[in-house]
Amino acid sequence: MDVKNTDQQSNLPLNLTSNKISQKTINNQKGKFVIAIGVVLLLLIVGGGSYYLGMMNGKSKASVPIQIPNPTNSLQTNPSPTLAPSSKAIPSPKVGFQQYTNDNLRYGFSYPVSDSLYKCPDIPCLSISRISLRVETLRTYELTPNDAKSSLMSADLFCSADGPGSSISCQNDKIEEYTNTLGFKGYKVSRTKTVTGTGAGFPAGTYKDTVYVYLLPEAKKRPGVSDYAGVMFAVDNPSQSNLSELNTTGGSFFTF
C-alpha cells in the first residue's frame, strides 16, 4: 500500500508540470496571436489612413479650377499700338532736295532745293519754271481708275495749246505700268509732241515726250468739280535735260 501511494505521489508533479508547460505554451501562442492581430489592425489603420488622405488630396487637386489666360483681357490690358489704315510714313527727301506735300489729296514729291515751286491759286496744280515742269491733278473723266490705260491713251494730258504764231499737239503712243524708286506704282505715258511756229518758247518740231501718272488713294471731291483721280508730271519743253529732271521728280511721288 505504501508503494502504490508512493507511485501515485511521484506521478502527480509530472502531470502538473506538463499542465503548466501546456498552459504556458497556450498563453504564449495567445500572446503572439494578439500581437499578430494588433500588427494587422495597425497595418489596416495605417493603410486605410494613407488611402483616405490620398483620396482627399486627389479631390482637393481636382477641385482647384485651372486658370486659363483670357486673351481678351490680355489685349485690353496691353493694347498693341496700331496705325490708322490710311496712315503711311512720309519718306525723307534726298540730300539737295526739298519736299512738297498735299494734306488734302495726301500725296507728295521731292524737288531741288534751288527751285521755287509755284502753286496755282484756285486749283491744285504746281509748276517749276526752270524746267517747265507741271504737276496737274486729273479728274475721273480724264482718268478712269478701273480702266486707267484706256482712258490715258485717249487723254490729252494738258498738252494741246494754241497761241499767236504757234500750236502744240500730242499723240499718245504707249502706256506702260511703272514703279518709281520709292515703290509706288503708276503709269508711264510715251507720246509724240508736235510744235509749230515760234511762240512755244522752244524750236518748232516733233519731240518724243514722257508723262508720269499716279492714281490717288481714292477720288477726292472738290466743290463744283468732278472727283480727282490722279496726279500727272510732265514738262512743256521736252528737252533731254528737262526730261531727265522730270524722271527724278516724277520718280519721287508718294502717298500717305
SVG drawing of the C-alpha trace seen along z (x, -y; Angstrom):
<svg xmlns="http://www.w3.org/2000/svg" viewBox="-21 -136 44 138">
<polyline fill="none" stroke="black" stroke-width="0.4" points="0.0,0.0 2.8,-2.3 4.5,-1.5 1.3,-2.4 0.9,-5.6 4.5,-6.5 4.0,-5.9 0.9,-7.9 2.6,-10.8 5.6,-10.6 3.4,-10.8 1.5,-13.9 4.2,-16.5 4.8,-15.4 1.2,-15.9 1.2,-19.3 4.4,-20.3 3.0,-19.1 -0.1,-21.1 1.9,-24.1 4.0,-23.8 0.9,-23.4 -0.7,-26.4 2.3,-28.5 2.6,-27.4 -1.1,-28.3 -0.6,-31.6 2.5,-32.3 0.5,-31.4 -2.4,-33.6 0.1,-36.5 1.6,-36.0 -1.8,-35.8 -2.9,-39.0 0.3,-40.7 -0.3,-39.5 -3.9,-40.7 -2.6,-44.1 0.0,-44.4 -2.6,-43.5 -5.0,-46.1 -2.2,-48.7 -1.4,-48.0 -5.0,-48.2 -5.3,-51.5 -2.2,-53.0 -3.1,-51.7 -6.6,-53.0 -5.4,-56.4 -3.0,-56.7 -5.7,-55.7 -8.1,-58.3 -5.5,-61.0 -4.6,-60.2 -8.3,-60.3 -8.8,-63.6 -5.7,-65.1 -6.8,-64.0 -10.2,-65.5 -8.7,-68.8 -6.5,-68.9 -9.4,-68.1 -11.5,-70.8 -8.9,-73.5 -10.0,-75.4 -7.4,-75.7 -6.6,-79.3 -6.7,-79.8 -5.5,-83.2 -8.2,-85.3 -6.8,-86.7 -9.4,-89.4 -8.3,-90.7 -4.7,-90.5 -5.4,-92.6 -7.3,-95.1 -4.6,-95.5 -1.7,-95.5 -3.0,-97.0 -0.7,-96.9 -0.2,-100.3 -1.7,-100.4 -1.7,-103.0 -4.8,-104.2 -5.4,-102.3 -4.8,-105.4 -1.7,-106.4 1.7,-105.9 5.1,-107.1 6.3,-110.0 9.7,-109.3 12.6,-111.7 13.9,-113.7 17.4,-113.0 20.2,-115.4 19.8,-118.6 16.0,-118.1 13.1,-119.6 9.6,-118.1 6.1,-119.1 3.0,-117.5 -0.7,-118.0 -2.6,-117.2 -6.0,-117.3 -5.1,-114.9 -2.5,-113.1 0.4,-112.9 3.8,-114.5 7.1,-114.6 10.6,-116.0 12.3,-118.7 15.7,-120.5 16.2,-123.0 17.4,-125.5 14.0,-125.7 10.9,-127.6 7.5,-125.8 4.7,-127.8 1.2,-126.9 -1.9,-127.7 -4.3,-130.0 -7.6,-128.3 -6.9,-124.7 -4.4,-122.1 -1.7,-122.4 2.0,-123.2 4.9,-124.2 8.7,-124.8 9.6,-127.4 13.3,-126.4 12.5,-123.0 8.9,-123.9 7.6,-121.2 3.9,-121.0 2.1,-118.9 -1.6,-118.6 -4.5,-116.7 -6.5,-114.5 -10.3,-114.1 -12.3,-111.0 -13.4,-111.9 -9.7,-112.2 -8.5,-109.1 -10.8,-106.2 -9.2,-104.2 -10.9,-100.9 -9.6,-101.3 -6.6,-103.6 -4.7,-102.5 -7.6,-103.0 -8.5,-106.3 -4.9,-107.6 -4.5,-106.6 -7.2,-109.0 -6.5,-111.8 -4.8,-115.0 -2.9,-115.3 -2.5,-119.1 -0.6,-119.1 -2.7,-121.0 -2.2,-124.7 -2.8,-127.3 -1.4,-130.8 -0.2,-133.7 2.0,-132.1 2.2,-128.7 0.3,-125.5 1.1,-122.3 -0.5,-118.9 0.3,-115.4 -0.3,-111.8 -0.2,-109.2 1.8,-106.2 2.2,-103.8 1.0,-103.3 3.2,-101.2 2.8,-100.3 5.5,-101.9 7.0,-101.6 9.1,-104.5 12.2,-104.4 10.0,-104.5 7.9,-101.5 4.8,-103.5 3.0,-102.2 1.8,-104.4 1.8,-104.7 4.4,-106.0 2.9,-107.6 5.1,-107.8 3.8,-110.4 4.9,-112.4 4.6,-116.2 4.3,-118.3 5.2,-122.1 4.5,-124.5 5.5,-128.2 7.8,-130.1 5.6,-131.0 6.1,-128.0 9.4,-129.2 11.4,-126.4 12.0,-125.4 9.2,-124.0 9.5,-120.3 8.5,-116.8 9.6,-115.6 9.5,-112.4 7.8,-113.2 7.1,-111.4 4.4,-111.8 4.2,-110.1 0.7,-109.4 -0.2,-108.1 -3.6,-107.2 -4.6,-108.9 -5.6,-106.5 -9.2,-107.5 -11.0,-110.0 -11.0,-113.5 -14.0,-115.7 -13.7,-119.5 -16.9,-121.6 -18.5,-122.1 -15.9,-120.0 -15.6,-116.3 -13.6,-113.9 -9.8,-113.9 -8.5,-110.5 -4.8,-111.0 -1.7,-113.3 0.5,-113.7 4.1,-115.0 5.1,-116.5 7.3,-119.2 6.2,-121.7 9.6,-121.7 10.7,-118.1 14.4,-118.7 16.7,-115.9 17.8,-117.8 14.2,-118.6 13.1,-115.0 15.9,-113.8 14.8,-116.0 11.2,-115.0 12.2,-111.4 13.8,-112.3 11.0,-114.5 8.2,-112.2 10.0,-109.2 9.8,-110.7 6.0,-110.6 4.4,-109.1 1.1,-108.9 0.4,-109.0"/>
</svg>
